[in-house]
Amino acid sequence: MTIEFIWQLPTGGDGRHAAPGITRRGERAAGAPSPLQAGVSDPRGARPPFNYFDYLHQIARAADLSGFDGIQIRHDTQGDESWIVAGYLARSTRHLKLIAEFDAAWGSAVYAAKNAVSFQRFTGGRFAWQIGHGGDAAERRRQGDAAPDADILPRIDEFITVARGVQSTSPFSFKGKFFEVQDGGFKGPLANHPVNGIYLTGESPEALALSARQADVHVFDAAPVADLQPAIDSLHTQAHQLGRGVVAGLRIDVLARETFDEALRDARRYRSGAGLPDDAAFDGSAAAFWPGFAQAQTGARGALVGSYAQVAAALQAYAQAGVASFVLAAIPHFEEAYRIGEHVLPAVRAALNAPALQAA
C-alpha cells in the first residue's frame, strides 16, 4: 500500500513550545517585545536579520530531510500567498510535492493553468493544487467574491475542467456558467507537460460527488476512523462507477512524544496557554483523538495525542480504513517536522510496507 505524508506550512503564523500564541518567527513589529523570557536579551536586536519566508524555508527543508513526501501550503486570507511561497520553496527542495491551496475565485482558470504549467516545468512535475471553498458567504464577500453558496462547487468543477483542458488539449473549447474558452489550449514550450494533481475537500454528498469526478485526492477533515469510514467508502464507490480512482486523504494534527504521559502533559500545557479547556478524556490505552485541539491555529478539526507508537498505530488504522494521503501538522512546525519524521513516519511505513513516495 502506497502512502504519502504531507507536512503543512503555517503561512498565517506559527507558535513555540509552551507558547501557543500565533507568531511570525523571524519577524516582529518595531517595538514589540522579544519572544524570549524577561531578563534574556535577544542578540538579533529589535528586528531580526531574516523574515518569515526564511522560516518557512527552514520548515520545508526539515520536511524534505525528515522523510515527508510533500508540503501543503495553506491558504490563509491574512497570510502570505500560497503560490508565491511555493515558488520560493521550489528551488530549495529536491523531493517534496508542493501543494498550493487556493480558491477557485482566484481568477481565470486559463491563467491559473498557465502558472501551473510553469511550476511543473521548473519543479520537474512536483506541483499540485488544493482548491478550497472560500469559507462562508461573509468571508467570501470580504475577499471580493459575491458567488452564492450554490455556485461554489459548480464553479470549482468548471475551473478544473478548463484548467485541465487547456493543459492537455489544443484546440480546446468550453462554454459553461462561469468560464468560457474558444479554440484555446497551450502550444510550444507550455504543451505536453504533466497536468498538476488536484486535491479537493468537503464533507457534503455534493463535494464527494465532485471529487469522484475531478479529484486526484479528496482530503477529509479530521475525525475518528469510524466516523470517516462511510464517507471513504462512498468516495471510492462513486469514483469506481465513473471508471476513476480517487485517493482518500486526511487533514489531522499530531502531538507525539516518547510516552503518553509526556504527550498529555504537553497537550494540556498548550491548551492552558491558549486559554482553551481541557475537554478530552484519555485513558492512555491508545492515541486519543482530541476534537478541535488546535483548530483555531492550524485549521485541523482534531489531533492525535499519544506516544510515538500510539500515534503511529492510529495512523495505521486510518490507512487500513482507506486513507492513503495524510496532511499532518504540529506546533511548532519546524521542530515537530523532525520529531514526526524521525519517530512516527518510519514506524507507519514499516508496518504498512509502504516506501516513501518519490516525486515524478
HELIX and SHEET records of a PDB file:
HELIX    1   1 TYR A   52  LEU A   65  1                                  14    
HELIX    2   2 SER A   82  ALA A   90  1                                   9    
HELIX    3   3 ALA A  104  TRP A  106  5                                   3    
HELIX    4   4 ALA A  109  THR A  123  1                                  15    
HELIX    5   5 ALA A  137  ARG A  142  1                                   6    
HELIX    6   6 ASP A  149  SER A  168  1                                  20    
HELIX    7   7 GLY A  188  LEU A  190  5                                   3    
HELIX    8   8 PRO A  205  GLN A  214  1                                  10    
HELIX    9   9 VAL A  225  GLN A  241  1                                  17    
HELIX   10  10 PHE A  260  GLY A  273  1                                  14    
HELIX   11  11 GLN A  295  THR A  298  1                                   4    
HELIX   12  12 TYR A  308  GLN A  320  1                                  13    
HELIX   13  13 HIS A  333  HIS A  343  1                                  11    
HELIX   14  14 LEU A  345  LEU A  352  1                                   8    
SHEET    1   A10 ALA A 288  PRO A 291  0                                        
SHEET    2   A10 GLY A 302  SER A 307 -1                                        
SHEET    3   A10 VAL A 247  ARG A 257  1                                        
SHEET    4   A10 VAL A 217  ASP A 221  1                                        
SHEET    5   A10 GLY A 197  THR A 201  1                                        
SHEET    6   A10 PHE A 127  GLY A 132  1                                        
SHEET    7   A10 LYS A  97  ASP A 103  1                                        
SHEET    8   A10 GLY A  70  ILE A  73  1                                        
SHEET    9   A10 GLU A   4  LEU A   9  1                                        
SHEET   10   A10 VAL A 323  ALA A 329  1                                        
SHEET    1   B 2 ASP A  14  ARG A  16  0                                        
SHEET    2   B 2 ALA A  19  THR A  23 -1                                        
SHEET    1   C 2 PHE A 172  LYS A 175  0                                        
SHEET    2   C 2 GLU A 180  GLY A 184 -1                                        
END                                                                             
